[in-house]
Each structure stands twice: as C-alpha cells, then as structure tokens.
Amino acid sequence: MFTPKYIEEGRALAKAARKVINYRKDLARPEDLERIQENLAGLNAALKKRSTEGVQKAEKDLLPSLGRVQPLRDLSGIRENVELIVVAIVLALGIRAYFLQPFKIPTGSMQPTLNGVIGHRTEEPPPNIFIRAFQFATLGRTYEDVVCEEPTDSIDSISAAKVNPFWDGSVIRMTSGKTYRVGIDPRSLEDQMRVGPGQSFKKGEPIVRGYADLGDQLFVDKFSYNLFGPHRADVFVFRTNGILGIPPGPNLESEHYIKRLGGVPGDTLRIDQPKLFVNGLEAKEYPFQRVDSQQNGYTGYRNVPRDTLYLGDPNATVTIPEGSYFALGDNSANSYDSRYWGFVPWQNVVGRGMFVYWPFSSHWGFVR
C-alpha cells in the first residue's frame, strides 16, 4: 500500500530486463546476456534490501547492458512492436532516473507559488459526471460524496491509503467496522474539511462532501545540478533521510520535500519580518522579494520564537556550513522548513523544480 516509488521503478526495470533477455536470447551474444543477468541479479538483491542508493546504482549498471543487446532499429511485426515497447520503458526509466522526475506537491508550504492538496467542504452534492471529468482533467479536482450507511455511526480513525495508482487518499474507519475510501489525504480531510475522529452521523448524512484540488505536479530537473550546482532562490527537491529533525515517512522510508533554496554554503541569513536578509543585505532575488512584498497571497518571511531551531527572532542569524543548504517555504507562516530542523546535506539534493505540467491552472509552465 505504501510501496516507495524507487521500489516500483526498480521492479519495472527488472521486468523490462527479463523481457529483453527473452526476446533477444537467440540473437544476442552470450557474454552480453550474461552481463545483463549479473546486473539484474544485483538489482534484485538491492530491491530485496530496499536500499535507495543500492537500487539506483544497480539501475545505472543495468541500463548500458540492456542497450548493448537492444539496439534501436526499424521495427515491423508483432515481435518488433513488443521490443519497441520494452525499449521505450527502459529509456523512460533511464530518463526519469537521471534527467527528469515527476513530483507532486504534497503540502501548502510553497503556496501561493505552488499548490499542495487543498480540500474544500461543500453543502451541495457533486456536479454531474461531465463537469467532474472536465474539472479533473483541467484543474486536478476530485469530488467526494460519502454518506453514512448505518443507522448511527461515528468516525473511529482516518489513515493514509493509496486509493488508486495515481494519487493517495484515505481510509475512514467507523466504530461499526464499516470503512470508506476517499481520494483525499488525511491532512486535508482533518485540517481543511473538518472531518475527524469522534464525529457522529445518522444514516444518509454526509461524512465527506466536497472536493480537493490535488496539487501541482511538476518535472524536477535532476541533470543541471550535476553541472552547475544549486543556486540561491531555486525551487529544489531533496530527500529527508539523515535529517534528524524530520521524522521518517511511512514504512520508515525517506520522503521528498520541495522548498525554496534560501541559502548556499557560506551565506549568513537573518529574518526581520517580513524580509529575508542574506549576508547583511536584503535578499535581492525576485522570488525572495515576491514573498517579502506581502502581496498576491504572500505573507512575508516569519520569525517563529517557539519551536524553531534557527531565525526565531529578528536578531538571530545562521551561517550555512560547507556541503549544506538552507530550505525555506514561500508560505513562511505555515512551512516546516530549515528553521525547524536544520540544514539539507548536499547528497540529499535531488534537483531543481522546473515545469508544472498539470493541472492546467495559473501555475502551469516554468517554475519561478
């Protein structure tokens, strides 16, 4: 139910490799097939250990081996079409692993620059199927209308669940033992739609009625940082493993966060609401000034005296050590970022947020 994406991708690549072996075993050189078998065994071992770094290394070793026995050429007939599909899968996985990676904005910490999942409670039932389909395709909006089926019942718990292959949702467990699956995550249900444990319902009353905009989905550029490195003010994605202040995700796996890169090694930062200062001067980059402006939904940078590790008051400063970065959310008043848990190690950086490809809202296009 909570299979990490790198495990799913590794399994897909292993399946594609087995197909390549089957389809090319009569034509490929034995030593090339043997190399694929060795690399495939390494990938399977890494998948069994559930090692992120091990799986990535095994994928990197396997892709060139597959390329040697599966050349691109003019294809015809059923067998050739199957081979073309296998090649497309391998190439897509290679591109995803080393160049571009799709990423879904999970929370509101980057609003209004980027939207996370936003839930809305309504009194009216959902519109007809045609309007719902259009709004889903264009806005990424999903409707839910779950009504109580028992004479009386109450919510016992709400837990995260994958309701379909495309997005996560929730399972609502009732005291009667009845369960309801909805395509809205628990945080949005409880915080935004005010649906929570302990609430009681009579038969026919709505337990969940409303809609959720499922958040911006973007491509992360994983390649350019290998050439030029991260830059201050970038929107960047990073893994949370090894960052002591961030609890592990489901199944104790590392999660991915997206924030604004507030400072690079050697920078000294200070926040004096609503402005961010870098090395003693007001931050001059456009994204920082946009947040400072307190216009168009931006609330400015915030000092949070309680619970923060850094920049809790206007006189506090932090200098970023070598090999580390400082992450800040554009929604500073509601962002769990480096102010609370510290620095992002360079080895955790995945890449730069580049292009919002869905939904087709005002955020569609290149990320700023």
KEKE-3310 file (N, C-alpha, C; in steps of 0.2 Angstrom, whole numbers, plus 5000, padded with zeros to 4 digits):
npx = (5004:5010:5021:5037:5042:5054:5056:5045:5049:5061:5057:5050:5060:5067:5058:5057:5070:5070:5061:5068:5079:5072:5067:5078:5087:5091:5098:5107:5124:5131:5140:5135:5122:5124:5130:5119:5111:5119:5119:5105:5103:5110:5102:5090:5094:5097:5084:5078:5084:5079:5086:5089:5100:5107:5098:5097:5111:5112:5102:5108:5119:5113:5106:5116:5120:5108:5106:5116:5111:5099:5097:5091:5081:5074:5058:5046:5031:5023:5033:5043:5036:5033:5046:5050:5041:5047:5060:5056:5051:5063:5071:5063:5063:5076:5078:5070:5077:5089:5088:5075:5062:5045:5035:5025:5017:5015:5010:5005:5016:5023:5014:5009:5015:5017:5004:4999:4989:4973:4959:4941:4926:4909:4891:4882:4879:4890:4894:4887:4893:4900:4905:4913:4923:4928:4933:4942:4952:4957:4959:4963:4955:4945:4930:4921:4908:4903:4891:4884:4880:4875:4863:4866:4882:4900:4916:4930:4944:4956:4966:4981:4980:4983:4972:4971:4981:4987:4985:4986:4976:4963:4958:4943:4939:4925:4916:4907:4914:4913:4921:4927:4933:4942:4947:4956:4968:4973:4977:4971:4958:4956:4961:4957:4944:4938:4934:4935:4940:4928:4917:4900:4886:4870:4861:4862:4867:4880:4897:4909:4909:4912:4926:4943:4958:4971:4984:4999:5008:5025:5039:5055:5071:5085:5097:5104:5110:5121:5130:5131:5127:5117:5108:5105:5089:5083:5069:5069:5071:5072:5079:5074:5081:5092:5091:5089:5079:5067:5054:5054:5045:5030:5032:5045:5053:5063:5057:5052:5054:5049:5056:5060:5077:5085:5098:5115:5131:5141:5133:5126:5111:5096:5081:5070:5054:5044:5055:5069:5086:5102:5118:5119:5112:5097:5088:5090:5085:5072:5062:5063:5060:5047:5040:5043:5035:5022:5010:4998:4994:5006:5014:5025:5042:5044:5048:5048:5046:5044:5049:5057:5073:5082:5083:5073:5071:5071:5085:5092:5104:5110:5123:5127:5134:5148:5144:5131:5113:5100:5084:5068:5051:5040:5027:5029:5023:5017:5026:5036:5051:5069:5071:5066:5072:5085:5099:5100:5109:5121:5121:5108:5101:5090:5085:5081:5066:5057:5046:5029:5017:5005:4990:4981:4982:4984:4997:5003:5017:5034:5043:5045)
npy = (4994:5006:5006:5012:5024:5022:5008:5003:5008:5001:4988:4988:4991:4979:4970:4974:4971:4957:4954:4959:4950:4938:4940:4943:4932:4923:4930:4939:4941:4928:4933:4946:4944:4937:4947:4955:4947:4946:4960:4961:4952:4959:4971:4965:4960:4972:4978:4969:4971:4984:4996:5013:5019:5008:5002:5013:5013:5000:5001:5010:5003:4992:4998:5002:4989:4983:4991:4987:4975:4978:4986:5001:5001:4999:4993:4980:4970:4959:4955:4964:4976:4973:4973:4986:4993:4988:4994:5008:5008:5006:5017:5027:5025:5027:5040:5046:5042:5049:5061:5069:5070:5066:5075:5077:5091:5090:5097:5113:5122:5129:5138:5154:5151:5137:5125:5114:5099:5104:5105:5107:5109:5106:5110:5106:5092:5083:5090:5085:5071:5074:5088:5085:5077:5086:5096:5088:5085:5097:5105:5096:5092:5083:5075:5071:5061:5055:5045:5041:5024:5016:5015:5023:5030:5033:5041:5032:5032:5039:5036:5036:5030:5022:5025:5023:5020:5033:5043:5047:5044:5042:5031:5029:5024:5017:5016:5006:4996:4998:5004:5017:5023:5037:5049:5059:5066:5062:5073:5084:5081:5082:5095:5104:5101:5098:5085:5072:5060:5054:5061:5060:5052:5050:5038:5041:5054:5066:5060:5064:5077:5086:5094:5091:5100:5093:5096:5104:5097:5093:5093:5088:5094:5084:5084:5097:5101:5093:5099:5113:5115:5119:5134:5149:5154:5145:5134:5119:5101:5088:5074:5067:5059:5056:5068:5074:5081:5078:5067:5050:5044:5034:5017:5019:5025:5037:5053:5065:5082:5099:5115:5132:5137:5144:5148:5146:5137:5145:5157:5169:5171:5180:5184:5197:5201:5207:5202:5194:5193:5192:5189:5201:5210:5215:5202:5200:5193:5189:5180:5180:5193:5194:5186:5194:5205:5204:5203:5198:5186:5182:5181:5186:5183:5174:5176:5164:5162:5151:5134:5134:5131:5139:5156:5162:5175:5193:5196:5185:5175:5164:5154:5145:5130:5122:5111:5110:5116:5129:5128:5136:5139:5146:5150:5156:5157:5145:5134:5120:5120:5123:5131:5125:5112:5112:5110:5105:5092:5091:5079:5075:5082:5082:5089:5103:5111:5112:5113:5115:5103:5099:5103:5112:5125:5142:5141:5133:5129:5136:5135:5148)
npz = (5000:5003:4995:4991:4978:4972:4973:4965:4953:4951:4951:4939:4930:4931:4927:4913:4909:4910:4900:4889:4889:4886:4873:4865:4867:4857:4848:4853:4859:4870:4880:4882:4886:4898:4906:4907:4915:4927:4931:4933:4943:4953:4954:4959:4971:4978:4978:4986:4998:5000:4998:4994:4988:4984:4974:4965:4960:4955:4945:4936:4932:4925:4914:4903:4899:4894:4883:4875:4869:4864:4852:4844:4830:4813:4815:4813:4813:4825:4835:4834:4838:4851:4856:4854:4863:4875:4874:4875:4888:4895:4891:4896:4910:4912:4908:4918:4930:4929:4923:4922:4933:4938:4950:4964:4972:4989:5001:5008:5009:5000:4994:4989:4977:4972:4973:4985:4990:4992:5001:5001:5009:5005:5004:4995:4984:4973:4956:4939:4930:4919:4921:4932:4926:4917:4925:4933:4923:4919:4931:4940:4950:4962:4967:4982:4989:5002:5011:5027:5030:5040:5053:5064:5067:5070:5067:5069:5066:5054:5041:5030:5013:4998:4985:4972:4957:4954:4964:4981:4995:5008:5021:5030:5045:5054:5069:5069:5061:5048:5033:5023:5008:5002:4990:4995:5005:5023:5030:5023:5024:5038:5043:5033:5029:5040:5045:5056:5069:5080:5076:5074:5065:5056:5047:5030:5031:5026:5027:5021:5011:4997:4988:4982:4977:4969:4969:4963:4949:4944:4934:4939:4937:4936:4931:4928:4940:4942:4934:4936:4949:4964:4966:4975:4979:4970:4967:4975:4976:4988:4997:5013:5021:5035:5040:5055:5062:5055:5055:5049:5035:5029:5033:5037:5028:5018:5014:5001:5000:4995:4993:4994:4990:5002:5006:5002:5004:5016:5016:5027:5035:5040:5047:5047:5050:5037:5030:5021:5025:5017:5020:5027:5019:5012:5004:4986:4976:4964:4968:4982:4985:4981:4990:5001:4999:5003:4996:4984:4990:4996:5012:5018:5026:5041:5058:5071:5087:5095:5096:5084:5077:5071:5067:5075:5080:5076:5077:5077:5068:5056:5049:5035:5034:5025:5011:5014:5013:5015:5018:5014:5015:5004:5009:5022:5035:5037:5035:5037:5039:5036:5047:5057:5057:5053:5042:5024:5018:5005:4998:4998:4990:4976:4964:4953:4954:4939:4929:4929:4924:4926:4936:4922:4927:4933:4937:4928:4918:4917:4933:4945)
capx = (5000:5015:5027:5041:5042:5060:5055:5041:5053:5066:5054:5048:5066:5069:5053:5059:5076:5068:5058:5074:5083:5068:5066:5085:5092:5093:5102:5112:5130:5131:5143:5131:5116:5127:5131:5113:5109:5123:5117:5099:5104:5112:5096:5085:5097:5096:5077:5076:5087:5076:5091:5088:5107:5109:5094:5099:5117:5110:5099:5113:5124:5109:5104:5120:5120:5102:5107:5120:5108:5093:5098:5086:5082:5067:5054:5040:5028:5022:5039:5047:5032:5035:5053:5049:5038:5052:5065:5053:5051:5070:5073:5059:5066:5083:5077:5067:5082:5095:5087:5069:5057:5039:5035:5018:5017:5011:5008:5004:5022:5026:5009:5005:5020:5015:4999:4998:4982:4968:4952:4935:4920:4903:4885:4879:4882:4895:4890:4887:4900:4904:4908:4918:4928:4932:4937:4948:4957:4960:4961:4966:4950:4942:4925:4919:4902:4902:4886:4883:4876:4872:4858:4871:4889:4905:4922:4935:4951:4957:4973:4983:4980:4983:4966:4972:4988:4989:4986:4985:4969:4962:4953:4939:4936:4920:4916:4904:4918:4912:4926:4925:4939:4941:4953:4958:4973:4970:4978:4966:4951:4955:4963:4954:4937:4935:4932:4939:4938:4924:4911:4894:4882:4865:4860:4861:4871:4886:4903:4913:4906:4916:4931:4950:4962:4976:4991:5003:5013:5030:5045:5061:5077:5090:5104:5108:5114:5127:5135:5131:5126:5111:5108:5101:5082:5080:5064:5073:5068:5078:5077:5074:5084:5098:5090:5087:5073:5062:5053:5053:5038:5028:5037:5052:5056:5064:5052:5054:5052:5051:5056:5065:5084:5086:5105:5120:5136:5144:5129:5123:5104:5093:5074:5066:5048:5043:5060:5074:5092:5107:5125:5118:5108:5090:5089:5088:5082:5065:5057:5063:5056:5040:5037:5043:5030:5016:5005:4995:4994:5012:5013:5032:5045:5042:5051:5044:5050:5044:5050:5062:5080:5086:5080:5067:5069:5074:5092:5096:5107:5113:5128:5127:5141:5150:5141:5124:5109:5095:5077:5063:5045:5037:5022:5033:5019:5015:5031:5040:5057:5076:5071:5064:5075:5092:5102:5100:5115:5121:5120:5101:5098:5088:5086:5078:5059:5057:5040:5022:5014:4997:4985:4982:4979:4988:5004:5006:5023:5041:5043:5049)
capy = (5000:5012:5004:5018:5024:5019:5001:5002:5009:4996:4982:4989:4990:4972:4966:4975:4967:4950:4954:4959:4943:4933:4942:4943:4927:4919:4934:4942:4937:4926:4937:4952:4941:4935:4953:4958:4943:4948:4966:4960:4949:4965:4975:4961:4960:4979:4978:4965:4975:4991:5001:5018:5020:5002:5002:5017:5010:4994:5003:5013:4997:4988:5001:5001:4982:4982:4995:4983:4969:4980:4992:5004:4999:4999:4988:4978:4964:4959:4954:4970:4981:4972:4975:4994:4995:4987:4999:5014:5008:5006:5023:5031:5024:5030:5047:5048:5041:5053:5068:5072:5066:5070:5076:5080:5095:5087:5102:5120:5126:5133:5142:5153:5149:5131:5122:5107:5097:5109:5102:5111:5106:5109:5108:5103:5086:5085:5091:5079:5067:5078:5093:5082:5074:5092:5099:5084:5085:5104:5108:5091:5092:5077:5076:5065:5062:5048:5046:5036:5019:5013:5019:5028:5028:5038:5040:5029:5034:5041:5034:5037:5024:5023:5023:5021:5020:5039:5048:5044:5046:5040:5026:5031:5018:5019:5012:5000:4992:5000:5008:5021:5025:5043:5051:5065:5063:5063:5080:5089:5080:5084:5102:5109:5099:5097:5078:5069:5055:5056:5064:5055:5053:5046:5036:5046:5061:5066:5060:5068:5080:5092:5092:5093:5101:5088:5099:5105:5091:5096:5090:5090:5094:5081:5084:5103:5102:5089:5103:5119:5115:5123:5142:5153:5156:5140:5129:5112:5095:5085:5068:5069:5054:5058:5075:5072:5084:5076:5060:5046:5043:5028:5011:5022:5027:5044:5057:5070:5089:5104:5121:5137:5137:5151:5150:5141:5136:5152:5163:5171:5173:5183:5186:5203:5201:5201:5202:5190:5196:5187:5192:5208:5214:5212:5197:5204:5189:5191:5175:5182:5200:5192:5184:5200:5210:5203:5205:5192:5179:5181:5184:5188:5179:5175:5173:5160:5161:5144:5128:5134:5130:5145:5163:5163:5182:5197:5197:5179:5173:5157:5153:5139:5126:5119:5105:5111:5121:5131:5127:5140:5138:5153:5151:5155:5156:5138:5130:5116:5120:5123:5135:5120:5105:5112:5110:5100:5090:5091:5072:5074:5086:5078:5093:5109:5111:5115:5114:5112:5100:5098:5104:5117:5131:5148:5139:5129:5132:5135:5137:5154)
capz = (5000:5003:4991:4988:4971:4969:4973:4960:4947:4951:4949:4932:4926:4931:4922:4907:4908:4909:4893:4884:4889:4882:4866:4862:4868:4851:4843:4857:4861:4876:4885:4884:4890:4905:4909:4910:4921:4933:4933:4935:4950:4958:4955:4963:4978:4980:4979:4992:5004:5000:4998:4989:4984:4980:4969:4960:4957:4951:4938:4932:4929:4921:4908:4897:4897:4890:4877:4870:4866:4862:4848:4840:4823:4810:4818:4810:4815:4832:4839:4834:4842:4858:4858:4854:4870:4880:4873:4877:4895:4898:4890:4900:4916:4912:4909:4925:4935:4928:4920:4924:4938:4940:4958:4966:4978:4994:5006:5006:5011:4994:4992:4983:4971:4970:4977:4988:4991:4995:5002:5002:5011:5002:5006:4989:4981:4967:4950:4935:4929:4913:4924:4936:4922:4914:4931:4935:4918:4919:4937:4945:4955:4963:4971:4986:4992:5006:5016:5032:5028:5046:5057:5068:5066:5071:5064:5074:5064:5047:5039:5023:5009:4991:4983:4965:4955:4953:4969:4988:4998:5015:5023:5036:5049:5058:5075:5067:5057:5041:5030:5017:5005:4998:4986:4999:5010:5029:5032:5020:5027:5045:5044:5029:5028:5046:5046:5061:5073:5085:5074:5073:5059:5055:5040:5024:5032:5023:5031:5017:5005:4995:4983:4984:4971:4971:4970:4956:4948:4940:4932:4943:4933:4940:4927:4928:4946:4941:4930:4939:4956:4966:4966:4979:4976:4966:4970:4974:4979:4992:5002:5020:5025:5038:5043:5062:5064:5051:5056:5043:5032:5030:5032:5039:5022:5016:5009:4997:5001:4990:4996:4991:4992:5005:5007:5000:5009:5017:5017:5033:5034:5045:5045:5051:5047:5033:5025:5022:5023:5015:5021:5029:5014:5010:4998:4980:4970:4963:4972:4989:4985:4980:4997:5006:4997:5007:4991:4980:4994:5000:5019:5021:5030:5048:5064:5075:5093:5099:5092:5079:5079:5068:5065:5079:5082:5071:5078:5076:5062:5055:5044:5032:5033:5019:5010:5016:5011:5020:5014:5016:5011:5002:5014:5028:5041:5038:5032:5041:5034:5039:5053:5062:5058:5051:5035:5020:5016:4998:4995:4999:4984:4970:4958:4953:4951:4933:4925:4931:4918:4927:4931:4918:4930:4933:4939:4923:4915:4921:4940:4947)
cpx = (5004:5021:5031:5042:5049:5060:5051:5045:5058:5063:5052:5054:5068:5064:5055:5065:5075:5065:5064:5078:5079:5068:5073:5089:5094:5097:5108:5118:5129:5134:5139:5125:5118:5128:5124:5110:5113:5120:5109:5099:5105:5106:5091:5087:5096:5088:5075:5078:5083:5081:5091:5095:5108:5105:5096:5106:5116:5107:5104:5118:5120:5108:5109:5120:5114:5103:5111:5116:5101:5093:5092:5087:5074:5064:5048:5037:5027:5028:5042:5043:5033:5041:5053:5047:5043:5058:5062:5053:5058:5072:5069:5061:5072:5082:5074:5072:5087:5094:5081:5065:5051:5038:5028:5019:5012:5007:5007:5010:5025:5020:5011:5009:5018:5010:5000:4991:4978:4961:4947:4929:4914:4897:4881:4882:4886:4891:4890:4893:4904:4908:4914:4924:4932:4936:4943:4954:4960:4962:4964:4961:4946:4936:4924:4912:4900:4897:4886:4878:4873:4867:4861:4878:4894:4912:4927:4942:4951:4964:4974:4982:4980:4977:4966:4979:4991:4989:4984:4978:4969:4957:4950:4936:4931:4919:4912:4908:4918:4918:4924:4932:4938:4948:4956:4963:4970:4971:4973:4959:4951:4956:4959:4946:4934:4931:4937:4936:4933:4917:4906:4889:4876:4864:4858:4864:4877:4892:4908:4909:4909:4921:4938:4954:4969:4983:4994:5008:5018:5035:5051:5067:5083:5097:5108:5112:5121:5132:5136:5130:5120:5113:5103:5095:5079:5074:5068:5069:5074:5074:5078:5078:5091:5097:5086:5080:5067:5060:5052:5046:5036:5033:5044:5056:5058:5058:5055:5051:5053:5051:5060:5072:5086:5093:5109:5126:5140:5140:5127:5116:5101:5086:5072:5060:5046:5049:5066:5081:5098:5114:5124:5114:5102:5091:5086:5085:5075:5060:5057:5059:5049:5036:5037:5038:5024:5010:5004:4996:5000:5012:5020:5035:5044:5047:5046:5047:5050:5045:5055:5069:5084:5081:5073:5066:5073:5082:5096:5098:5109:5118:5128:5133:5142:5147:5134:5120:5104:5089:5072:5057:5043:5031:5025:5029:5017:5019:5035:5047:5064:5076:5069:5069:5082:5093:5100:5107:5115:5119:5112:5097:5096:5088:5081:5071:5059:5051:5034:5018:5007:4996:4986:4979:4984:4996:5007:5012:5029:5040:5048:5050)
cpy = (5006:5010:5011:5018:5021:5011:4999:5003:5003:4989:4982:4988:4982:4968:4967:4972:4960:4949:4954:4953:4938:4934:4942:4937:4923:4923:4938:4938:4935:4930:4943:4950:4940:4942:4956:4954:4945:4955:4966:4957:4955:4969:4971:4961:4967:4980:4974:4968:4982:4996:5006:5018:5014:5001:5006:5015:5004:4996:5006:5008:4993:4991:5001:4994:4980:4985:4991:4978:4972:4987:4995:5003:4999:4992:4986:4971:4965:4959:4961:4976:4979:4974:4983:4996:4994:4992:5006:5014:5009:5013:5028:5031:5027:5037:5050:5047:5046:5060:5072:5067:5070:5070:5080:5084:5092:5092:5109:5125:5130:5138:5150:5152:5142:5128:5115:5105:5102:5106:5107:5108:5110:5107:5104:5097:5088:5086:5085:5077:5071:5084:5091:5080:5080:5095:5095:5085:5092:5106:5103:5091:5085:5078:5070:5066:5055:5050:5040:5030:5015:5017:5024:5025:5034:5036:5038:5032:5035:5040:5035:5030:5026:5020:5021:5022:5027:5044:5044:5047:5043:5034:5028:5025:5020:5014:5006:4994:4994:5004:5011:5024:5031:5045:5058:5063:5066:5071:5085:5088:5083:5092:5106:5107:5098:5090:5075:5064:5058:5059:5058:5057:5048:5044:5041:5053:5060:5065:5065:5071:5086:5090:5094:5094:5097:5090:5099:5099:5094:5091:5093:5089:5091:5082:5091:5104:5098:5094:5110:5120:5119:5130:5144:5155:5150:5136:5122:5107:5091:5079:5070:5064:5057:5065:5073:5075:5082:5069:5056:5045:5036:5022:5014:5024:5035:5047:5062:5077:5093:5111:5126:5137:5144:5153:5144:5141:5143:5158:5163:5174:5176:5185:5192:5204:5207:5200:5197:5193:5190:5191:5199:5212:5211:5208:5200:5200:5190:5186:5178:5189:5199:5190:5190:5205:5210:5205:5198:5186:5178:5184:5186:5182:5180:5172:5170:5158:5154:5139:5128:5134:5136:5150:5164:5170:5186:5198:5191:5178:5166:5157:5146:5135:5123:5112:5105:5116:5123:5131:5132:5139:5145:5155:5151:5154:5149:5133:5126:5115:5121:5127:5130:5114:5106:5112:5104:5098:5089:5085:5071:5077:5082:5082:5099:5108:5115:5118:5111:5110:5099:5100:5110:5124:5137:5146:5135:5133:5132:5138:5143:5154)
cpz = (5000:5000:4989:4981:4968:4968:4967:4953:4946:4948:4941:4928:4926:4927:4915:4905:4906:4902:4888:4883:4885:4875:4862:4863:4862:4846:4847:4858:4868:4882:4887:4888:4897:4909:4912:4916:4927:4936:4936:4942:4955:4959:4960:4970:4981:4982:4985:4999:5005:5001:4993:4985:4981:4974:4963:4956:4953:4944:4934:4929:4924:4914:4902:4895:4893:4884:4872:4866:4863:4858:4845:4833:4820:4813:4814:4813:4823:4837:4840:4838:4849:4860:4858:4861:4875:4880:4876:4885:4898:4897:4895:4908:4917:4912:4915:4930:4935:4925:4922:4928:4939:4948:4959:4972:4984:4999:5003:5008:5006:4991:4993:4976:4968:4975:4979:4987:4995:4995:5003:5003:5008:5005:5001:4987:4975:4961:4945:4933:4923:4916:4928:4932:4919:4919:4933:4929:4918:4925:4942:4951:4956:4968:4975:4989:4996:5011:5021:5030:5034:5049:5061:5067:5068:5068:5070:5072:5056:5046:5032:5020:5002:4988:4976:4963:4955:4959:4976:4991:5006:5016:5030:5039:5054:5064:5074:5063:5050:5039:5024:5014:5001:4995:4989:5004:5017:5032:5030:5023:5034:5046:5039:5028:5034:5047:5050:5065:5078:5083:5072:5068:5059:5048:5035:5025:5029:5028:5028:5011:5003:4989:4986:4977:4973:4971:4963:4956:4943:4939:4936:4938:4937:4937:4928:4935:4946:4938:4934:4946:4958:4967:4971:4976:4972:4970:4969:4978:4982:4996:5009:5024:5029:5041:5050:5064:5060:5052:5049:5041:5033:5029:5033:5033:5021:5012:5005:4999:4996:4994:4992:4994:4995:5005:5005:5005:5010:5018:5025:5032:5041:5043:5050:5048:5044:5028:5027:5020:5022:5016:5023:5025:5013:5003:4992:4975:4970:4968:4979:4990:4985:4986:5002:5005:5000:5002:4987:4984:4998:5007:5022:5025:5037:5053:5069:5081:5096:5094:5087:5081:5077:5067:5068:5081:5077:5072:5077:5069:5062:5049:5041:5031:5026:5018:5012:5013:5016:5016:5018:5012:5009:5006:5021:5035:5042:5034:5037:5037:5039:5046:5059:5063:5055:5044:5031:5017:5008:4995:4995:4993:4978:4964:4959:4950:4945:4929:4928:4925:4919:4934:4927:4921:4929:4934:4933:4919:4919:4928:4941:4954)
residu = (MET:PHE:THR:PRO:LYS:TYR:ILE:GLU:GLU:GLY:ARG:ALA:LEU:ALA:LYS:ALA:ALA:ARG:LYS:VAL:ILE:ASN:TYR:ARG:LYS:ASP:LEU:ALA:ARG:PRO:GLU:ASP:LEU:GLU:ARG:ILE:GLN:GLU:ASN:LEU:ALA:GLY:LEU:ASN:ALA:ALA:LEU:LYS:LYS:ARG:SER:THR:GLU:GLY:VAL:GLN:LYS:ALA:GLU:LYS:ASP:LEU:LEU:PRO:SER:LEU:GLY:ARG:VAL:GLN:PRO:LEU:ARG:ASP:LEU:SER:GLY:ILE:ARG:GLU:ASN:VAL:GLU:LEU:ILE:VAL:VAL:ALA:ILE:VAL:LEU:ALA:LEU:GLY:ILE:ARG:ALA:TYR:PHE:LEU:GLN:PRO:PHE:LYS:ILE:PRO:THR:GLY:SER:MET:GLN:PRO:THR:LEU:ASN:GLY:VAL:ILE:GLY:HIS:ARG:THR:GLU:GLU:PRO:PRO:PRO:ASN:ILE:PHE:ILE:ARG:ALA:PHE:GLN:PHE:ALA:THR:LEU:GLY:ARG:THR:TYR:GLU:ASP:VAL:VAL:CYS:GLU:GLU:PRO:THR:ASP:SER:ILE:ASP:SER:ILE:SER:ALA:ALA:LYS:VAL:ASN:PRO:PHE:TRP:ASP:GLY:SER:VAL:ILE:ARG:MET:THR:SER:GLY:LYS:THR:TYR:ARG:VAL:GLY:ILE:ASP:PRO:ARG:SER:LEU:GLU:ASP:GLN:MET:ARG:VAL:GLY:PRO:GLY:GLN:SER:PHE:LYS:LYS:GLY:GLU:PRO:ILE:VAL:ARG:GLY:TYR:ALA:ASP:LEU:GLY:ASP:GLN:LEU:PHE:VAL:ASP:LYS:PHE:SER:TYR:ASN:LEU:PHE:GLY:PRO:HIS:ARG:ALA:ASP:VAL:PHE:VAL:PHE:ARG:THR:ASN:GLY:ILE:LEU:GLY:ILE:PRO:PRO:GLY:PRO:ASN:LEU:GLU:SER:GLU:HIS:TYR:ILE:LYS:ARG:LEU:GLY:GLY:VAL:PRO:GLY:ASP:THR:LEU:ARG:ILE:ASP:GLN:PRO:LYS:LEU:PHE:VAL:ASN:GLY:LEU:GLU:ALA:LYS:GLU:TYR:PRO:PHE:GLN:ARG:VAL:ASP:SER:GLN:GLN:ASN:GLY:TYR:THR:GLY:TYR:ARG:ASN:VAL:PRO:ARG:ASP:THR:LEU:TYR:LEU:GLY:ASP:PRO:ASN:ALA:THR:VAL:THR:ILE:PRO:GLU:GLY:SER:TYR:PHE:ALA:LEU:GLY:ASP:ASN:SER:ALA:ASN:SER:TYR:ASP:SER:ARG:TYR:TRP:GLY:PHE:VAL:PRO:TRP:GLN:ASN:VAL:VAL:GLY:ARG:GLY:MET:PHE:VAL:TYR:TRP:PRO:PHE:SER:SER:HIS:TRP:GLY:PHE:VAL:ARG)
# end
